[in-house]
Amino acid sequence: MMTIAENLHAIRCRINDAASRAGRDGEAVRLVAVSKRVPLERLREAVAAGQTLFGENYLQEAELKIKALGPGIEWHCIGHLQSNKAKLAAGLFDAVDTVDRFKLAAALDRQLAETGKLLPVLLQVNIGCEVQKSGVLPEEAEELLRRINALPHLDVRGLMTIPPFFEDAEEVRPYFRRLRQMADAFLDKGLLGRRGPLEVSMGMSGDFEVAVEEGATLVRVGTALFGERL
Ligand SMILES: *Cc1c(COP(=O)(O)O)cnc(C)c1O
């Protein structure tokens, strides 16, 4: 079995190769280590191998891991978040990558007002318009983005998506391309990237190279890094 350090290295190389193929700089792509249901020892191994950016889906689990691993690590919320958990999430995470409705954004903003913290967030887009999936529909994204941009404590840095599943990663390409085009269009309109570089979070273990070719700046990789989840 490969060690986590070896997996990390292999994934990094694949990201860099995919970036080169697209004429991009591999440095512009960050790897989010998706650690849901991964035991703490394996996270420690990843940290020891230099990984400092993690994505967690569940609040209780994230809380334990964040406390256990201590400072120096950047934690992103990548799971569906209920508005009544906004307080916990706002205190726990360095970024929330799954904002998909105004109610949640407003609840986060209210909490942040108490601490004066500015929270980086991504707008989650349901790029395949799938009924069962979270995320704002593409045609409603601009209106929602305008409303969220008016909230003083959220720094909306870009878009995130979980596209429809296909065995063949090539079939996901058009969805990745569409998300990147949306993000660029919002950037041109001044609706994204107002405080820093544009972020586009897309691509998982099965398709992150295609996502990088199509302009991802964050890829979220779990299984390819940590192995199958429990
Ligand atoms: C679990 C998860 C991932 C990682 O999926 P893998 O296929 O294990 O790489 C990425 N993004 C989100 C939102 C997830 O929930």
The ligand as an SDF file (V2000), in Angstrom:
LIG
                    3D

 15 15  0  0  0  0  0  0  0  0999 V2000
  -16.2970   13.4950   -0.2050 C   0  0  0  0  0  0  0  0  0  0  0  0
  -16.1730   14.7120   -1.0400 C   0  0  0  0  0  0  0  0  0  0  0  0
  -15.0910   14.9050   -1.9240 C   0  0  0  0  0  0  0  0  0  0  0  0
  -13.9860   13.8830   -2.1310 C   0  0  0  0  0  0  0  0  0  0  0  0
  -14.4330   12.8120   -2.8770 O   0  0  0  0  0  0  0  0  0  0  0  0
  -13.3890   11.6790   -3.3630 P   0  0  0  0  0  0  0  0  0  0  0  0
  -14.0670   11.0680   -4.5130 O   0  0  0  0  0  0  0  0  0  0  0  0
  -13.1910   10.7640   -2.2220 O   0  0  0  0  0  0  0  0  0  0  0  0
  -12.1350   12.3760   -3.7550 O   0  0  0  0  0  0  0  0  0  0  0  0
  -15.0210   16.0990   -2.6190 C   0  0  0  0  0  0  0  0  0  0  0  0
  -15.9520   17.0550   -2.4740 N   0  0  0  0  0  0  0  0  0  0  0  0
  -17.0070   16.9160   -1.6480 C   0  0  0  0  0  0  0  0  0  0  0  0
  -17.9930   18.0060   -1.5310 C   0  0  0  0  0  0  0  0  0  0  0  0
  -17.1430   15.7390   -0.9080 C   0  0  0  0  0  0  0  0  0  0  0  0
  -18.2080   15.5940   -0.0960 O   0  0  0  0  0  0  0  0  0  0  0  0
  1  2  1  0
  2  3  1  0
  2 14  2  0
  3  4  1  0
  3 10  2  0
  4  5  1  0
  5  6  1  0
  6  7  2  0
  6  8  1  0
  6  9  1  0
 10 11  1  0
 11 12  2  0
 12 13  1  0
 12 14  1  0
 14 15  1  0
M  END
$$$$
